[in-house]
Amino acid sequence: MDPITSIGLASAIFSFITFTKDLIKGAILIHESLDGSSPGDRTRESLVKEMKLFCDKLLLPPKGNLKAALRGKVHEADIQRLEATLGECREQLHFRLTQEMRDAEAWEWLQGNLSHLRQGVHILSIDTNSQCQLRQLLSLHDDALNANARGRILRSLEFEGMRERNDRIEDAHVGSFEWMFEGGLCETGGGLNPPHLAARKRFTDFMSLEGGIFHISGKLGSGKSTLMKFLYGWPETRIHLEKWAGDRTLIFERFFFWKLGPMMQNSLAGLLRSLLYDILKSCPSLIPTVMPQHWELSNAMPWHDRTVLDITQKEIKSIFERLIEYLARNPKSSYCFCFFIDGLDEYRGTRQHDHRDMVELLQHWANTLPDCLKMFVSSREDNVFMNAFSAHRRIRLHELTIHDMEGYVEAKLRHLPNTEEKDILLQQIPARAQGIFLWVTLVTRMMRDSVEAGAEARDLVQLLNACPQELVDLFRFAFASATKQDRRRAFQVMAMLSMEKEYEDYTDKLHLTLHGMSFLDEYDKDSGRGLLTSTELKGSAAETRTSTKSKDYDAETKMRIESAGKKLRAWCKGLVESIPYPTCTYSSFVDQRLDYAHRSVRELLDSADMRADMARNLEGFDTALALSTLIL
């Protein structure tokens, strides 16, 4: 190479390095990111989600789905608020698009020079160490592109609410379920009986030594989901599984079916997407192998294009089967897998795929990968599950939770004076529960509410003796002491929740919240006309929705939400709960959305006698109109 050419090439390399300094930093951030996105990408995604939320609130459901769709009314204050917010979003979007165009132009310039620089590295007379460093610098380009392609595929698999069910399950009470492992708190008080010890041995032996499927069964409300969440997060679980994994990399994932949730939370498609996302996020090197076409397509897309791939449910099934086949062909793979799958009975089957088909699919996975896959599944004691899974690899939870119930009751009633009546309560509440943890929590809540109302220990014993053992009768008993007005309010809330679940495909982003529920009294005073003609309701709603920069807004709205929470507990007796609703914020704090405390509440409300009670208490109440009014 002549001197002039060498100087020109060196100058080009220097310009390239100077120009790409910031770009390489960004490439490193993308490369180190688990999902192939930079902080700026996540900011833009947040902006898009915010705009989508506003758009969802403007959409009306299809004709006929809600009566309220025919009577809806958009407030002038809401329009002004949305216009202001969308104006800000438009400015941010314009800035981002301009930045993207500049990035794209810069990337084209870099791409045009890369081949020239790569050739120059081979012919330039520089020392070997410098050549290696320069090649490493250039390789960051490919690493960044691959990381970006992986991130696009993971985002294409991810779906909203993928972790919602897991997050909503309450954590186990301190000390509960620790009998599953040696050294738990329950052993300090006198040890465990033979059934507990036998169950523990079956469980720990399976974790450490065997593959296949382990079944946790139990009655309605016995605490199966709480146990599954506890086991997934308990450090001892991973210790035992690491022993089984040996030198292999342990991929430890979970999915919680939820019958009352959106379709992706109670379907086979949701299960497969969730597991694929988790597996490929932990093992990104598998993506080109199990998704070759999508990998090629993702790599061919412009690096700055944030569009996700359209992966159909049929393709998802094929991809997962390809993953199973690949692992079967490579039994000495460096990976092994453990899945926690909760609530098989909450899976919503289809005409072609019922619970039996789901069981056979899980068994197919286990039989195909006997050495590198184990699964823990839970369900009610339906025949399809009890027949399919081995009794030698099963724990019947309702037979083993007496110690956990005793600890829970003792903690919740610890403020009672130490009397003979207290001892009776601590012993009899768990004994009468018949393994149903939900029964214990509801009765204990009634006890605590009675204490707040001035009841003494002997009154609580009488209350316990009056509590029915069947859950549906206990629900009715809980409402028996409520005033007629409170009972009507409770059924109004539960009726709106039931309708929200029925039409969740059209109200996916619109939920009944504590803030919305706080206007229920004003709505009822409006005689159910639903057109917000009541001056009190219209004024209150407009003030709280438009004064977003006012300290008075913060104080008033927060007070409304706190007051609504107290009313909810008084009206619904613990059958309906409020949970954080991050997508609905009011300045410095988050609203709470409403939902049933347990799936069984919805099921019991669907019984004939409870429907009759609800109909009597809802006379003159238009559920659809009320729901549409309070969620908008």
ABEGO torsion letter per residue (X at the ends): XBAAAAAAAAAAAAAAAAAAAAAAAAAAAAAABAAGBBAAAAAAAAAAAAAAAAAAAABBBBBGABAAAAABBBBAAAAAAAAAAAAAAAAAAAAAAAAAAAAAAAAAAAAAAAAAAAAAAAABBBBAAAAAAAAAAAAAAAAAAAAAAAAAAAAAABBBGAAAAAAABBBBBBGBGAAABBGBAAAAAGEBBAAAAAAAAAAAAAAAABBEBBBBBEBBGAGAAAAAAAAAABAAAAAAAAAAAEABBBBBBBBBBBAABBAAAABAAAAAAAAAAAAAAABAAAAAAABAAAAAAAAABBAABABBBBBBAAAAAAAAAAAAAAAAABAABABBBBBBBBGAAABBBBAABBAAAAAAAAAAAAAABAAABBBBBBBBBBAAAAAABBAABBBBAAAAAAAAAAAAAAAAAAABBBBAAAAAAAAAAAAAAGGBAAAAAAAAAAAAAAAAAGBBAAAAAAAAAABBABAAAAAAAAAAABBAAAAAAAAAAAAAAAAAAAAAAAAAABBBBAAAAAAAAAAAAAGGAGAGABAAAAAAAAAAAABAABAAAAAAAAAAAAAAAAAAAAAAGGABBBBBBAABBBEABBBBBBBBABAAAAAAAABAAAAAAAAAAABGBBAAAAAAAAAX
